[in-house]
Amino acid sequence: MKEQEFTYIFQFPDGAHFRYPLRIDDDTRLLTPAPSETLPDWTLLEPGQCPHCPLTKDRSPRCPVAVNIAQLVEAFREVNSTLPVKITVHTEARTYLKEGPVQRGLSSILGLIMATSGCPHLNFLKPMARFHLPFQTAEETIVRSTSLYLLGQYFIAKRGGSPDLALRKLEEAYARVQQVNASLSERIRSAAEAGRGDATSNAVVILDTVSQLLSLAIEDDLDDIEGLFNDLRIG
Protein backbone atom coordinates (compact mmCIF):
# COMPACT_ATOMS: atom_id res chain seq x y z
CA MET A 1 0.00 0.00 0.00
CA LYS A 2 1.25 3.49 -0.76
CA GLU A 3 2.36 6.22 1.62
CA GLN A 4 -0.32 8.41 3.17
CA GLU A 5 -0.27 11.92 4.56
CA PHE A 6 -2.58 13.49 7.15
CA THR A 7 -2.31 17.21 7.88
CA TYR A 8 -3.95 18.56 11.04
CA ILE A 9 -4.47 22.34 11.24
CA PHE A 10 -5.56 23.99 14.50
CA GLN A 11 -7.08 27.47 14.27
CA PHE A 12 -7.06 29.21 17.67
CA PRO A 13 -9.50 31.91 18.86
CA ASP A 14 -6.82 34.61 18.48
CA GLY A 15 -6.37 33.73 14.81
CA ALA A 16 -3.14 31.76 15.25
CA HIS A 17 -2.68 28.50 13.33
CA PHE A 18 -0.73 25.33 14.09
CA ARG A 19 -0.06 22.91 11.23
CA TYR A 20 0.98 19.33 11.97
CA PRO A 21 1.58 16.94 9.03
CA LEU A 22 2.00 13.20 9.52
CA ARG A 23 3.14 10.68 6.92
CA ILE A 24 2.95 6.91 7.18
CA ASP A 25 4.81 4.54 4.87
CA ASP A 26 3.53 1.53 2.95
CA ASP A 27 3.97 -0.59 6.09
CA THR A 28 1.90 1.90 8.15
CA ARG A 29 4.85 3.26 10.12
CA LEU A 30 5.27 6.93 10.93
CA LEU A 31 7.80 8.73 8.75
CA THR A 32 8.21 11.94 10.76
CA PRO A 33 10.31 11.18 13.87
CA ALA A 34 12.15 14.04 15.57
CA PRO A 35 15.98 14.12 15.34
CA SER A 36 17.38 12.19 18.31
CA GLU A 37 19.76 15.02 19.31
CA THR A 38 16.82 17.34 20.00
CA LEU A 39 14.79 14.94 22.10
CA PRO A 40 14.15 15.67 25.80
CA ASP A 41 15.12 13.23 28.55
CA TRP A 42 11.53 12.19 29.20
CA THR A 43 11.57 10.30 25.90
CA LEU A 44 14.22 7.88 27.22
CA LEU A 45 12.96 4.32 27.60
CA GLU A 46 14.01 4.36 31.27
CA PRO A 47 12.73 5.60 33.65
CA GLY A 48 9.03 5.66 32.86
CA GLN A 49 9.06 2.42 30.88
CA CYS A 50 5.75 0.58 30.76
CA PRO A 51 5.83 -2.35 33.23
CA HIS A 52 4.93 -4.78 30.43
CA CYS A 53 7.23 -3.27 27.78
CA PRO A 54 9.38 -5.90 25.99
CA LEU A 55 11.91 -3.35 24.68
CA THR A 56 15.40 -2.96 26.15
CA LYS A 57 17.36 0.28 26.37
CA ASP A 58 20.29 -1.34 24.56
CA ARG A 59 18.26 -1.90 21.41
CA SER A 60 15.74 0.92 21.89
CA PRO A 61 17.20 3.66 24.12
CA ARG A 62 14.08 5.79 23.75
CA CYS A 63 10.37 5.02 23.92
CA PRO A 64 9.21 4.99 20.27
CA VAL A 65 5.88 6.62 21.08
CA ALA A 66 7.47 9.33 23.26
CA VAL A 67 9.91 10.14 20.46
CA ASN A 68 7.09 10.76 18.01
CA ILE A 69 4.88 12.84 20.32
CA ALA A 70 7.66 15.03 21.73
CA GLN A 71 7.14 17.85 19.24
CA LEU A 72 3.40 17.83 19.82
CA VAL A 73 3.79 17.91 23.62
CA GLU A 74 6.15 20.86 23.37
CA ALA A 75 3.89 22.76 20.97
CA PHE A 76 0.86 22.46 23.29
CA ARG A 77 2.70 22.84 26.61
CA GLU A 78 0.87 26.08 27.47
CA VAL A 79 -2.53 25.18 26.00
CA ASN A 80 -5.57 24.42 28.13
CA SER A 81 -7.40 21.26 27.12
CA THR A 82 -10.82 22.94 26.90
CA LEU A 83 -9.73 25.83 24.65
CA PRO A 84 -12.22 25.95 21.74
CA VAL A 85 -10.56 25.60 18.34
CA LYS A 86 -11.38 24.82 14.74
CA ILE A 87 -9.56 21.72 13.51
CA THR A 88 -9.16 20.83 9.85
CA VAL A 89 -7.69 17.52 8.67
CA HIS A 90 -6.59 17.16 5.06
CA THR A 91 -6.08 13.73 3.50
CA GLU A 92 -5.69 12.68 -0.10
CA ALA A 93 -9.26 11.39 -0.19
CA ARG A 94 -11.15 14.07 1.74
CA THR A 95 -11.08 16.94 4.26
CA TYR A 96 -12.54 16.81 7.78
CA LEU A 97 -13.61 19.79 9.91
CA LYS A 98 -14.30 19.81 13.65
CA GLU A 99 -15.02 22.60 16.13
CA GLY A 100 -14.50 21.78 19.79
CA PRO A 101 -11.95 21.60 22.59
CA VAL A 102 -8.32 21.33 21.54
CA GLN A 103 -7.94 18.02 23.40
CA ARG A 104 -10.35 16.43 20.90
CA GLY A 105 -8.03 17.12 18.00
CA LEU A 106 -4.96 16.10 19.96
CA SER A 107 -6.48 12.75 20.93
CA SER A 108 -7.11 12.08 17.24
CA ILE A 109 -3.47 12.87 16.35
CA LEU A 110 -2.11 10.89 19.30
CA GLY A 111 -4.16 7.85 18.34
CA LEU A 112 -2.62 7.89 14.88
CA ILE A 113 0.93 8.48 16.15
CA MET A 114 0.74 5.79 18.82
CA ALA A 115 -0.52 3.13 16.40
CA THR A 116 2.27 3.82 13.89
CA SER A 117 5.29 4.35 16.16
CA GLY A 118 6.42 0.75 16.49
CA CYS A 119 5.33 0.11 20.08
CA PRO A 120 4.96 -3.71 20.31
CA HIS A 121 1.71 -3.41 22.28
CA LEU A 122 0.12 -1.01 19.78
CA ASN A 123 1.10 -2.62 16.47
CA PHE A 124 -2.24 -4.44 16.26
CA LEU A 125 -3.83 -1.00 15.73
CA LYS A 126 -1.99 -0.41 12.45
CA PRO A 127 -4.98 -1.45 10.28
CA MET A 128 -7.06 1.22 12.04
CA ALA A 129 -4.30 3.76 11.43
CA ARG A 130 -4.18 2.82 7.74
CA PHE A 131 -7.88 3.73 7.52
CA HIS A 132 -7.59 6.60 10.00
CA LEU A 133 -10.86 8.36 10.81
CA PRO A 134 -10.30 11.69 12.56
CA PHE A 135 -12.58 12.59 15.47
CA GLN A 136 -14.26 9.19 15.60
CA THR A 137 -16.77 8.70 18.41
CA ALA A 138 -16.51 5.97 21.02
CA GLU A 139 -19.20 3.99 19.18
CA GLU A 140 -17.37 4.34 15.87
CA THR A 141 -14.15 3.19 17.53
CA ILE A 142 -15.85 0.08 18.91
CA VAL A 143 -17.35 -0.80 15.52
CA ARG A 144 -14.19 -0.11 13.52
CA SER A 145 -11.86 -1.84 15.98
CA THR A 146 -13.91 -5.02 16.27
CA SER A 147 -14.65 -5.10 12.53
CA LEU A 148 -11.01 -4.78 11.51
CA TYR A 149 -9.98 -7.31 14.16
CA LEU A 150 -12.47 -9.83 12.82
CA LEU A 151 -11.23 -9.16 9.30
CA GLY A 152 -7.78 -10.06 10.58
CA GLN A 153 -9.21 -13.27 12.02
CA TYR A 154 -10.62 -14.09 8.59
CA PHE A 155 -7.11 -13.93 7.14
CA ILE A 156 -5.81 -16.08 10.01
CA ALA A 157 -8.45 -18.71 9.20
CA LYS A 158 -7.64 -18.40 5.50
CA ARG A 159 -4.03 -19.32 6.30
CA GLY A 160 -5.16 -22.35 8.31
CA GLY A 161 -5.02 -20.78 11.77
CA SER A 162 -7.62 -20.68 14.55
CA PRO A 163 -9.59 -17.42 14.47
CA ASP A 164 -10.55 -15.64 17.69
CA LEU A 165 -14.22 -15.02 16.97
CA ALA A 166 -14.96 -14.43 20.67
CA LEU A 167 -12.66 -11.35 20.63
CA ARG A 168 -10.85 -12.55 23.77
CA LYS A 169 -7.41 -11.68 22.44
CA LEU A 170 -8.68 -8.26 21.39
CA GLU A 171 -9.90 -7.65 24.93
CA GLU A 172 -6.47 -8.64 26.25
CA ALA A 173 -4.78 -6.37 23.71
CA TYR A 174 -6.80 -3.36 24.84
CA ALA A 175 -5.95 -4.12 28.46
CA ARG A 176 -2.30 -3.76 27.44
CA VAL A 177 -3.14 -0.52 25.61
CA GLN A 178 -4.56 0.88 28.84
CA GLN A 179 -1.23 0.19 30.57
CA VAL A 180 0.58 2.03 27.78
CA ASN A 181 -1.82 4.96 28.11
CA ALA A 182 -1.21 5.17 31.86
CA SER A 183 2.58 5.23 31.47
CA LEU A 184 2.41 7.68 28.57
CA SER A 185 0.22 10.03 30.61
CA GLU A 186 2.86 10.10 33.33
CA ARG A 187 5.56 10.90 30.77
CA ILE A 188 3.52 13.77 29.33
CA ARG A 189 2.71 15.19 32.76
CA SER A 190 6.39 15.21 33.69
CA ALA A 191 7.20 16.90 30.38
CA ALA A 192 4.53 19.55 30.84
CA GLU A 193 5.37 20.47 34.43
CA ALA A 194 7.05 23.69 33.33
CA GLY A 195 3.97 24.77 31.38
CA ARG A 196 0.45 25.66 32.37
CA GLY A 197 -1.41 23.54 29.84
CA ASP A 198 -3.02 20.13 30.16
CA ALA A 199 -4.16 19.56 26.58
CA THR A 200 -1.91 16.64 25.62
CA SER A 201 -2.24 14.76 28.91
CA ASN A 202 -6.04 15.07 28.78
CA ALA A 203 -5.98 13.89 25.16
CA VAL A 204 -4.41 10.63 26.37
CA VAL A 205 -7.17 10.38 28.99
CA ILE A 206 -9.73 10.49 26.16
CA LEU A 207 -7.95 7.67 24.35
CA ASP A 208 -7.81 5.63 27.52
CA THR A 209 -11.50 6.17 28.20
CA VAL A 210 -12.37 4.90 24.74
CA SER A 211 -10.17 1.81 25.16
CA GLN A 212 -11.88 1.07 28.48
CA LEU A 213 -15.31 1.45 26.87
CA LEU A 214 -14.28 -0.97 24.14
CA SER A 215 -13.14 -3.52 26.70
CA LEU A 216 -16.47 -3.20 28.51
CA ALA A 217 -18.36 -3.57 25.22
CA ILE A 218 -16.51 -6.82 24.49
CA GLU A 219 -17.26 -8.08 28.00
CA ASP A 220 -20.95 -7.40 27.31
CA ASP A 221 -20.74 -9.32 24.01
CA LEU A 222 -21.32 -6.08 22.06
CA ASP A 223 -24.99 -6.12 23.08
CA ASP A 224 -25.52 -2.47 22.12
CA ILE A 225 -24.49 -3.19 18.53
CA GLU A 226 -26.08 -6.60 18.04
CA GLY A 227 -29.52 -5.16 17.35
CA LEU A 228 -28.26 -3.59 14.13
CA PHE A 229 -27.82 -7.08 12.70
CA ASN A 230 -31.11 -8.68 13.79
CA ASP A 231 -32.61 -8.46 10.32
CA LEU A 232 -29.42 -9.26 8.43
CA ARG A 233 -30.02 -11.82 5.72
CA ILE A 234 -27.42 -12.79 3.16
CA GLY A 235 -28.14 -15.36 0.47
LINSULDA-V348500 format. One record per pair of residues at least 24 apart in sequence whose ideal C-beta (glycine too) atoms are under 7 Angstrom apart, sorted by sequence separation. I is the first residue (numbers start at 1). J is the second residue. D is the distance in Angstrom with one decimal. If there is no record, write none. Layout:
i=I j=J d=D
i=I j=J d=D
This chain:
i=2 j=26 d=5.9
i=42 j=66 d=6.7
i=43 j=67 d=5.3
i=146 j=170 d=7.0
i=1 j=26 d=5.2
i=127 j=152 d=6.9
i=108 j=134 d=4.8
i=181 j=207 d=5.9
i=43 j=70 d=5.5
i=108 j=135 d=5.5
i=181 j=208 d=4.0
i=39 j=67 d=6.2
i=40 j=70 d=6.3
i=76 j=106 d=6.5
i=178 j=208 d=5.9
i=181 j=211 d=6.7
i=39 j=70 d=5.7
i=104 j=135 d=6.6
i=34 j=67 d=6.3
i=178 j=211 d=5.4
i=33 j=67 d=5.6
i=177 j=211 d=4.9
i=178 j=212 d=6.4
i=33 j=68 d=5.7
i=34 j=70 d=5.4
i=34 j=71 d=5.4
i=72 j=109 d=6.5
i=98 j=135 d=4.8
i=174 j=211 d=5.0
i=30 j=68 d=5.6
i=96 j=134 d=4.7
i=96 j=135 d=6.5
i=174 j=214 d=5.6
i=175 j=215 d=6.5
i=69 j=110 d=6.4
i=174 j=215 d=4.9
i=69 j=113 d=5.6
i=171 j=215 d=5.7
i=68 j=113 d=5.0
i=89 j=134 d=4.4
i=171 j=218 d=4.6
i=170 j=218 d=6.5
i=65 j=114 d=5.3
i=68 j=117 d=4.7
i=124 j=173 d=5.4
i=167 j=218 d=5.0
i=20 j=72 d=6.8
i=65 j=117 d=4.6
i=64 j=117 d=4.5
i=64 j=118 d=4.5
i=65 j=119 d=5.1
i=64 j=119 d=5.5
i=121 j=176 d=4.5
i=122 j=177 d=6.6
i=121 j=177 d=6.5
i=18 j=75 d=6.3
i=122 j=180 d=6.5
i=121 j=180 d=5.4
i=119 j=180 d=6.5
i=55 j=120 d=7.0
i=54 j=120 d=5.4
i=141 j=210 d=5.2
i=145 j=214 d=5.9
i=13 j=84 d=6.5
i=142 j=213 d=7.0
i=138 j=210 d=5.1
i=142 j=214 d=5.2
i=12 j=85 d=5.7
i=141 j=214 d=6.4
i=11 j=85 d=6.1
i=10 j=85 d=5.1
i=11 j=86 d=4.2
i=138 j=213 d=5.1
i=142 j=217 d=5.1
i=146 j=222 d=6.7
i=10 j=87 d=5.7
i=8 j=87 d=6.6
i=9 j=88 d=4.5
i=8 j=89 d=5.4
i=7 j=89 d=6.9
i=143 j=225 d=6.6
i=6 j=89 d=6.3
i=7 j=90 d=4.5
i=30 j=113 d=6.3
i=6 j=91 d=5.6
i=30 j=116 d=4.2
i=5 j=92 d=6.9
i=29 j=116 d=5.6
i=30 j=117 d=5.7
i=4 j=92 d=6.8
i=28 j=116 d=5.8
i=20 j=109 d=6.5
i=29 j=118 d=6.4
i=22 j=112 d=6.2
i=22 j=113 d=6.9
i=10 j=102 d=6.7
i=24 j=116 d=5.2
i=106 j=199 d=5.7
i=110 j=203 d=5.4
i=106 j=200 d=5.7
i=110 j=204 d=6.4
i=10 j=105 d=6.1
i=103 j=199 d=5.2
i=107 j=203 d=4.0
i=111 j=207 d=5.8
i=8 j=105 d=6.4
i=102 j=199 d=5.1
i=106 j=203 d=3.7
i=110 j=207 d=6.2
i=28 j=126 d=4.3
i=103 j=202 d=4.6
i=107 j=206 d=4.1
i=103 j=203 d=4.7
i=107 j=207 d=5.4
i=8 j=109 d=5.5
i=28 j=129 d=5.6
i=28 j=130 d=4.9
i=103 j=206 d=6.3
i=24 j=129 d=6.7
i=6 j=112 d=6.6
i=73 j=188 d=5.7
i=77 j=192 d=5.5
i=78 j=195 d=4.8
i=80 j=197 d=5.7
i=81 j=198 d=4.9
i=73 j=191 d=5.2
i=77 j=195 d=3.5
i=78 j=196 d=5.5
i=79 j=197 d=4.2
i=80 j=198 d=6.5
i=81 j=199 d=4.4
i=65 j=184 d=6.2
i=73 j=192 d=6.6
i=78 j=197 d=4.8
i=80 j=199 d=6.5
i=77 j=197 d=5.6
i=79 j=199 d=4.4
i=66 j=187 d=5.6
i=76 j=197 d=5.9
i=81 j=202 d=3.9
i=76 j=199 d=4.6
i=52 j=176 d=6.2
i=76 j=200 d=5.2
i=6 j=132 d=6.3
i=52 j=179 d=5.7
i=73 j=200 d=5.0
i=51 j=179 d=6.7
i=72 j=200 d=6.5
i=1 j=130 d=6.8
i=50 j=179 d=5.8
i=50 j=180 d=5.5
i=50 j=183 d=4.3
i=48 j=183 d=6.4
i=48 j=186 d=6.3
i=48 j=187 d=5.1
i=42 j=187 d=5.4
i=42 j=190 d=5.4
i=42 j=191 d=4.6
i=40 j=191 d=6.5
